[in-house]
Amino acid sequence: MEYIEPKPKLGSKVVWTVSDNVKSVVKYYAEYTGYTEDEIVDTYLSQLRDDPKFKEWLLGKRRNKRAISQVFPSVAREVEDIG
């Protein structure tokens, strides 16, 4: 028997304006997958971290330590462990 892992709690609420089309896509995709709309948005937006140009831009920013620790928390911990 495999144990069920708890779902991570989502952080803070935000208010964004999106098109009705995007809202519908998220709504029906959530219905299709059985996830909540919040989980769908969180999952897809988390994938933005994989964009190599975004990583390059973020690493090139001046005073980027806070941004890196917020966007890539595991990398920030690794850097702290090394230092």
C-alpha positions in Angstrom: 0.0 0.0 0.0 1.3 3.5 -0.9 0.6 6.3 1.6 -1.1 9.4 0.4 1.1 12.5 0.5 -0.5 15.7 1.7 -1.0 18.4 -0.9 1.2 21.4 -0.3 -0.8 24.4 0.9 -1.0 27.3 -1.5 0.3 30.6 -0.3 -1.4 33.9 -0.5 -4.4 35.0 -2.5 -3.8 37.4 -5.4 -6.2 39.4 -7.6 -5.4 39.3 -11.4 -7.5 40.2 -14.4 -7.5 37.6 -17.1 -9.6 37.2 -20.2 -12.9 35.3 -20.0 -11.4 32.7 -22.4 -8.4 32.0 -20.1 -10.8 31.8 -17.1 -12.9 29.2 -19.0 -9.8 27.2 -20.0 -8.7 27.0 -16.4 -12.2 26.2 -15.1 -12.7 23.3 -17.6 -9.2 22.0 -17.3 -9.6 21.9 -13.5 -12.9 20.0 -14.0 -11.1 17.6 -16.4 -8.2 16.9 -14.2 -9.9 16.9 -10.8 -7.6 19.6 -9.5 -8.8 23.0 -8.2 -8.5 26.0 -10.4 -5.8 27.3 -7.9 -3.8 24.2 -8.3 -4.0 24.4 -12.1 -2.7 28.0 -12.1 0.0 27.2 -9.6 1.2 24.3 -11.5 1.4 26.1 -14.9 2.9 29.3 -13.5 5.6 27.3 -11.6 6.8 26.0 -15.0 7.8 29.6 -16.0 11.0 28.9 -13.9 12.1 26.5 -16.6 12.4 29.3 -19.2 16.1 29.7 -19.8 15.8 33.3 -20.9 13.9 34.1 -17.7 16.6 32.5 -15.6 19.3 34.4 -17.5 17.5 37.7 -17.0 16.9 37.0 -13.3 20.5 36.1 -12.7 21.7 39.2 -14.5 19.6 41.5 -12.4 21.4 43.7 -9.9 20.6 43.0 -6.3 18.9 39.7 -7.3 19.4 37.7 -4.1 15.8 38.1 -2.9 14.3 37.5 -6.3 16.3 34.3 -6.7 15.4 33.0 -3.3 11.7 33.6 -4.0 11.7 32.2 -7.5 14.1 29.3 -6.9 13.9 28.5 -3.2 15.9 25.2 -3.6 18.8 27.0 -5.3 18.9 29.6 -2.6 19.2 26.9 0.1 22.0 25.2 -1.9 23.9 28.4 -2.1 23.5 29.0 1.6 24.7 25.4 2.3 27.8 26.0 0.2 28.6 29.3 1.7 
